[in-house]
Amino acid sequence: MSSSYFQPLPAGHSPEQAQVWHTRCRTAEAALARQVAAGVAPDAEIIAHFQAYVNGDITLGQAIGRVVDKLSRAGYRSST
């Protein structure tokens, strides 16, 4: 799977690990697509939070929480 935002799958993963990585990557791509649809272009910091999720370093909830905190600090207000 090629991603427009995330680094490619690192070498050396088992097929099971690769499947989990691809699932996380698709989930993160969907989260970013939702953000873009809401009018918020992802910057390097936001992508880094989701990359950490794709890598398995943090949970999806942690990534989203960090993005929400960043957007709050930037003064973004959701219309939903």
Stockholm file with secondary structure:
# STOCKHOLM 1.0

chainA/1-80         MSSSYFQPLPAGHSPEQAQVWHTRCRTAEAALARQVAAGVAPDAEIIAHFQAYVNGDITLGQAIGRVVDKLSRAGYRSST
#=GR chainA/1-80 SS CCCSSSCCCCTTCCHHHHHHHHHHHHHHHHHHHHHHHTTCCCCHHHHHHHHHHHHTSSCHHHHHHHHHHHHHHTTCCCCC
#=GC SS_cons        CCCSSSCCCCTTCCHHHHHHHHHHHHHHHHHHHHHHHTTCCCCHHHHHHHHHHHHTSSCHHHHHHHHHHHHHHTTCCCCC
//
